[in-house]
Amino acid sequence: MRKKENNHGIFSAGQKTLWRALRPSIWTLKSDPSHENPALSILRTLHDQPRWLEPYHLYDERGSQLFEQICELPEYYLTRTEDSILTEKAAEIIAAAPVECIVELGAGTSKKTMHLLREQVRLRKGGTFAPIDVSLRSLLASRDTVKRRFRQLTFHGLCSRYEEGISSVDTSLPTLFVFLGSTVGNFNRSEFTRFFLHLSRSMGPKDFLLLGTDRVKEVEILEKAYNDSQGVTADFILNVFVSINRLTKGNFDLKKMRYHSWYNPEWQQIEMYAISTATQEIHFPSYKTFFVWEKDDRILVEISRKFEPLRLQRQLQLFGLNPVGHFTDANEWFSLLLFRKSVS
Ligand SMILES: C[S@@+](CC[C@H](N)C(=O)[O-])C[C@H]1O[C@@H](n2cnc3c(N)ncnc32)[C@H](O)[C@@H]1O
């Protein structure tokens, strides 16, 4: 096991090939010129029909804070249900996945992951923990907790999007990829395929994936979880337009929009919209483009897909991921699915 060092710098670098070779740190790969310009990605999807946004734009500093508040809401059963499964099953999961490294995708503050890290330290005495997230704020919180609670672990945070982060991971170590919070449900169908093709190709024969997925259930429970009485989810969703204005110099006006969400049963997904309350022109002078946002027209800001575990297992098998474990709660509201990369 590598010796732990205390210096946790924040590197901005095109040095991703050196990942893990240097000091424990939080790496940011943001300066990589191959990355898509976020402002352009926003403008492209805003000109699409229907207009929509990629989910990572939601997680600026305030968005990440609001998401943490959502996790505490009484209506938002997802976090505490997944946490309860991990509390009970972390030892079993870690025993089933003999790895040296845990890479967490869309890690946030990694609160629930601490159950897995505790068991990793108990069973294997140490290892590497590498959370990947676009939110530097969340990675810093995660780093501080890991440093305080698990000095035996080497921490390497990667402040990047999933795909760049996954590509920069050292593939020589047996690794458990962890993707919690039903974040996989935020992918639309084409993003889902692209993500699993990339992840599976990056995984070696000793690698595992632990996937947290929210399940199809009563519509009332689902709809309440995304339309809470305190309006935190609405703030979270509409905050994306503050972030968009900052990035694109656009003129979205939060006073001229409202939040609406519903469960689409055919697509088995919650859809979260911003609806224009007046016809308005949205301009992006730096990009010499604009659109007319008609009164009552919608922008699809985020989706949250709900899954049937068996069907998802069969689907992921076709990406070379073999199901080796299924952990759920007493209500069967949420599932943690464990996969092992198949040897082809
Ligand atoms: C739904 S939250 C889940 C957070 C945490 N895993 C949990 O279970 O509470 C999604 C997380 O993924 C991150 N995220 C969203 N899109 C991302 C992307 N394309 N690449 C990297 N991180 C992303 C967000 O910053 C956020 O922390």
The ligand as a Tripos MOL2 file, in Angstrom:
@<TRIPOS>MOLECULE
LIG
   27    29     1     0     0
SMALL
NO_CHARGES

@<TRIPOS>ATOM
      1 C1        -27.5410   13.2610   -8.0490 C.3       1 LIG1
      2 S1        -26.0120   13.8670   -7.4470 S.3       1 LIG1
      3 C2        -25.4480   12.4570   -6.5230 C.3       1 LIG1
      4 C3        -24.3600   12.7370   -5.5470 C.3       1 LIG1
      5 C4        -23.9310   11.5500   -4.6840 C.3       1 LIG1
      6 N1        -23.3310   10.4930   -5.4980 N.3       1 LIG1
      7 C5        -25.1040   10.9960   -3.9290 C.2       1 LIG1
      8 O1        -25.4320    9.8190   -4.1230 O.co2     1 LIG1
      9 O2        -25.6790   11.7250   -3.0960 O.co2     1 LIG1
     10 C6        -25.0260   13.8380   -8.8900 C.3       1 LIG1
     11 C7        -23.5700   14.1860   -8.6900 C.3       1 LIG1
     12 O3        -22.8990   13.9660   -9.9320 O.3       1 LIG1
     13 C8        -22.1270   15.0960  -10.2880 C.3       1 LIG1
     14 N2        -22.1790   15.1590  -11.7530 N.ar      1 LIG1
     15 C9        -23.2590   15.4170  -12.5390 C.ar      1 LIG1
     16 N3        -22.9420   15.2910  -13.8320 N.ar      1 LIG1
     17 C10       -21.6080   14.9780  -13.8680 C.ar      1 LIG1
     18 C11       -20.6930   14.7120  -14.9270 C.ar      1 LIG1
     19 N4        -21.0610   14.7570  -16.2050 N.pl3     1 LIG1
     20 N5        -19.4290   14.3820  -14.6090 N.ar      1 LIG1
     21 C12       -19.0280   14.3430  -13.2880 C.ar      1 LIG1
     22 N6        -19.8490   14.5800  -12.2520 N.ar      1 LIG1
     23 C13       -21.1290   14.8950  -12.5380 C.ar      1 LIG1
     24 C14       -22.7720   16.2800   -9.5710 C.3       1 LIG1
     25 O4        -21.8640   17.3180   -9.3270 O.3       1 LIG1
     26 C15       -23.3020   15.6270   -8.3000 C.3       1 LIG1
     27 O5        -22.3520   15.6780   -7.2760 O.3       1 LIG1
@<TRIPOS>BOND
     1     1     2 1
     2     2     3 1
     3     2    10 1
     4     3     4 1
     5     4     5 1
     6     5     6 1
     7     5     7 1
     8     7     8 2
     9     7     9 1
    10    10    11 1
    11    11    12 1
    12    11    26 1
    13    12    13 1
    14    13    14 1
    15    13    24 1
    16    14    15 ar
    17    14    23 ar
    18    15    16 ar
    19    16    17 ar
    20    17    18 ar
    21    17    23 ar
    22    18    19 1
    23    18    20 ar
    24    20    21 ar
    25    21    22 ar
    26    22    23 ar
    27    24    25 1
    28    24    26 1
    29    26    27 1
@<TRIPOS>SUBSTRUCTURE
     1 LIG1         1 GROUP 0 **** ****
